[in-house]
Amino acid sequence: MELDNIDKSHIERYFDMQSGYVLHYSNRTFEDLFHSFGISIYDEMYSDLGTSKAKRLRSFIQKNHHDLVKAVLLKMVEEYDSHSTFQYMSSDDKVKIAENRSKCIQAINNIGTISHHISSPTNITPPILITESNTHTHHSTKFQSSKGGNMPDQTTPHTFQSVQKHKVFIVHGHDEHLLLEVENLCRKLNLEPIVLKDQSSGGATIIEKLEKHSDVTYAIVLYTECDEGRRVGTETVRKRARQNVIFEHGYFIGTLGRDKVSSIIKGDIEIQGDVSGVVYIMHSQDWKYQIAREMKDSGLTIDLNYL
């Protein structure tokens, strides 16, 4: 089936599919969601448009009956509602997210109808911005399939909790591969990675730019074999991280506190002896779990099942 172009744009905007990702889903949780509907989304038949999660979802929508498509998309919105726990947003951002979600729900409920955009669906409850005094409540609505059976339960929130991703600053050297790994890990855990080189300068100096973008919840420092050095009077040369990495490591310890900073050590790197008590994680087989656990223990809302 093909989506109406306007409905398609509303769904893809809320699902953030332009990036190739789909909402908060990792490859594993994306597969699990479809498996609950008896669908193997990583089957070859869904790779005709590409192999990203967004392209597989587009292929699934094209190849399946509208009742099934609607049920899967509504389940995704439901899971995203329960997964998202952002807390600090401006009023304008809250309104924007609520509007995008409402348009997405309308677009999903338009699937399979004859006429689009003539009247608002009567079987959904529009999202309402909540205040601190509101509670998060749900009600269930059952859809009738074209064959007369009940569709899977759709849980639509009476209230919509506006949220904002926790920001994680990534301090790095020249190892672009490790940087990309850590960025992807953050996105998989529904965190927003902040990399200084990706931020606009606006004529600011490096230190001014660092101060501007240091309003984060956590920092991850990547120690990689970028420089070499030795103690005066010795011949042994040791691999070292770049000097800016060491400086920014200390900067974030000072601004966030030691419990909000972790370091990943890749290779045989010389470590400073005067910052004992700081978390160092070796780039080994389970480094992703270790760094996620440290962030969770520091107070970030993280579901380790998404690893």
Solvent accessible surface area in square Angstrom, and as a share of the most:
residue,aa,sasa,rsa
1,M,62,0.28
2,E,137,0.61
3,L,24,0.12
4,D,45,0.23
5,N,125,0.64
6,I,93,0.47
7,D,3,0.01
8,K,79,0.34
9,S,46,0.30
10,H,36,0.16
11,I,1,0.00
12,E,23,0.10
13,R,115,0.42
14,Y,22,0.08
15,F,0,0.00
16,D,75,0.39
17,M,3,0.01
18,Q,125,0.56
19,S,65,0.42
20,G,20,0.19
21,Y,71,0.27
22,V,0,0.00
23,L,26,0.13
24,H,4,0.02
25,Y,7,0.02
26,S,4,0.03
27,N,90,0.46
28,R,102,0.37
29,T,17,0.10
30,F,0,0.00
31,E,79,0.35
32,D,69,0.36
33,L,8,0.04
34,F,0,0.00
35,H,137,0.61
36,S,85,0.55
37,F,49,0.20
38,G,70,0.67
39,I,19,0.10
40,S,72,0.47
41,I,0,0.00
42,Y,74,0.28
43,D,64,0.33
44,E,142,0.64
45,M,99,0.44
46,Y,12,0.04
47,S,22,0.14
48,D,88,0.46
49,L,76,0.38
50,G,20,0.19
51,T,100,0.58
52,S,37,0.24
53,K,20,0.08
54,A,1,0.00
55,K,86,0.36
56,R,21,0.08
57,L,0,0.00
58,R,52,0.19
59,S,0,0.00
60,F,0,0.00
61,I,9,0.05
62,Q,69,0.31
63,K,85,0.36
64,N,28,0.15
65,H,89,0.40
66,H,50,0.22
67,D,18,0.09
68,L,53,0.26
69,V,0,0.00
70,K,24,0.10
71,A,9,0.07
72,V,0,0.00
73,L,0,0.00
74,L,8,0.04
75,K,66,0.28
76,M,0,0.00
77,V,3,0.02
78,E,38,0.17
79,E,53,0.24
80,Y,35,0.13
81,D,18,0.10
82,S,83,0.54
83,H,32,0.14
84,S,12,0.08
85,T,47,0.28
86,F,19,0.08
87,Q,111,0.49
88,Y,153,0.58
89,M,40,0.18
90,S,60,0.39
91,S,83,0.53
92,D,114,0.59
93,D,59,0.31
94,K,62,0.26
95,V,66,0.38
96,K,126,0.54
97,I,46,0.23
98,A,11,0.08
99,E,91,0.41
100,N,31,0.16
101,R,1,0.01
102,S,26,0.17
103,K,86,0.37
104,C,0,0.00
105,I,5,0.02
106,Q,57,0.25
107,A,1,0.01
108,I,0,0.00
109,N,9,0.04
110,N,16,0.08
111,I,5,0.03
112,G,43,0.41
113,T,64,0.37
114,I,179,0.91
115,S,59,0.38
116,H,53,0.24
117,H,91,0.41
118,I,136,0.69
119,S,90,0.58
120,S,74,0.48
121,P,31,0.20
122,T,140,0.81
123,N,59,0.30
124,I,23,0.12
125,T,32,0.18
126,P,83,0.52
127,P,20,0.13
128,I,104,0.53
129,L,64,0.32
130,I,38,0.19
131,T,87,0.51
132,E,182,0.82
133,S,101,0.65
134,N,65,0.33
135,T,99,0.57
136,H,74,0.33
137,T,64,0.37
138,H,80,0.36
139,H,53,0.24
140,S,74,0.48
141,T,28,0.16
142,K,115,0.49
143,F,16,0.07
144,Q,123,0.55
145,S,22,0.14
146,S,79,0.51
147,K,187,0.79
148,G,56,0.54
149,G,38,0.36
150,N,91,0.47
151,M,19,0.08
152,P,72,0.45
153,D,81,0.42
154,Q,7,0.03
155,T,28,0.16
156,T,2,0.01
157,P,1,0.01
158,H,71,0.32
159,T,18,0.11
160,F,13,0.05
161,Q,71,0.32
162,S,13,0.08
163,V,7,0.04
164,Q,65,0.29
165,K,74,0.31
166,H,34,0.15
167,K,55,0.23
168,V,0,0.00
169,F,1,0.00
170,I,1,0.01
171,V,1,0.01
172,H,30,0.14
173,G,6,0.06
174,H,116,0.52
175,D,33,0.17
176,E,97,0.43
177,H,117,0.52
178,L,0,0.00
179,L,3,0.02
180,L,95,0.47
181,E,39,0.18
182,V,0,0.00
183,E,21,0.10
184,N,55,0.28
185,L,4,0.02
186,C,0,0.00
187,R,93,0.34
188,K,61,0.26
189,L,3,0.02
190,N,12,0.06
191,L,3,0.01
192,E,63,0.28
193,P,20,0.13
194,I,14,0.07
195,V,3,0.02
196,L,20,0.10
197,K,109,0.46
198,D,92,0.48
199,Q,44,0.20
200,S,87,0.56
201,S,58,0.38
202,G,83,0.80
203,G,81,0.78
204,A,37,0.28
205,T,75,0.44
206,I,119,0.61
207,I,75,0.38
208,E,86,0.38
209,K,16,0.07
210,L,3,0.01
211,E,96,0.43
212,K,135,0.57
213,H,33,0.15
214,S,17,0.11
215,D,103,0.54
216,V,16,0.09
217,T,41,0.24
218,Y,2,0.01
219,A,0,0.00
220,I,0,0.00
221,V,0,0.00
222,L,0,0.00
223,Y,0,0.00
224,T,4,0.02
225,E,84,0.37
226,C,33,0.20
227,D,52,0.27
228,E,109,0.49
229,G,13,0.13
230,R,126,0.46
231,R,191,0.70
232,V,145,0.84
233,G,76,0.74
234,T,55,0.32
235,E,162,0.73
236,T,91,0.53
237,V,79,0.46
238,R,88,0.32
239,K,81,0.34
240,R,81,0.30
241,A,3,0.02
242,R,87,0.32
243,Q,149,0.66
244,N,55,0.28
245,V,0,0.00
246,I,59,0.30
247,F,115,0.48
248,E,12,0.05
249,H,2,0.01
250,G,38,0.37
251,Y,47,0.18
252,F,0,0.00
253,I,34,0.17
254,G,66,0.64
255,T,76,0.44
256,L,41,0.20
257,G,24,0.24
258,R,135,0.49
259,D,91,0.47
260,K,47,0.20
261,V,1,0.00
262,S,0,0.00
263,S,0,0.00
264,I,0,0.00
265,I,6,0.03
266,K,58,0.24
267,G,40,0.38
268,D,98,0.51
269,I,11,0.06
270,E,57,0.25
271,I,60,0.30
272,Q,44,0.20
273,G,77,0.74
274,D,126,0.65
275,V,38,0.22
276,S,93,0.60
277,G,59,0.56
278,V,12,0.07
279,V,43,0.25
280,Y,66,0.25
281,I,5,0.03
282,M,109,0.49
283,H,57,0.25
284,S,54,0.35
285,Q,188,0.84
286,D,72,0.37
287,W,12,0.04
288,K,76,0.32
289,Y,102,0.39
290,Q,63,0.28
291,I,0,0.00
292,A,0,0.00
293,R,86,0.32
294,E,56,0.25
295,M,0,0.00
296,K,78,0.33
297,D,96,0.50
298,S,19,0.12
299,G,60,0.58
300,L,5,0.03
301,T,75,0.43
302,I,8,0.04
303,D,54,0.28
304,L,34,0.17
305,N,103,0.53
306,Y,25,0.10
307,L,56,0.28
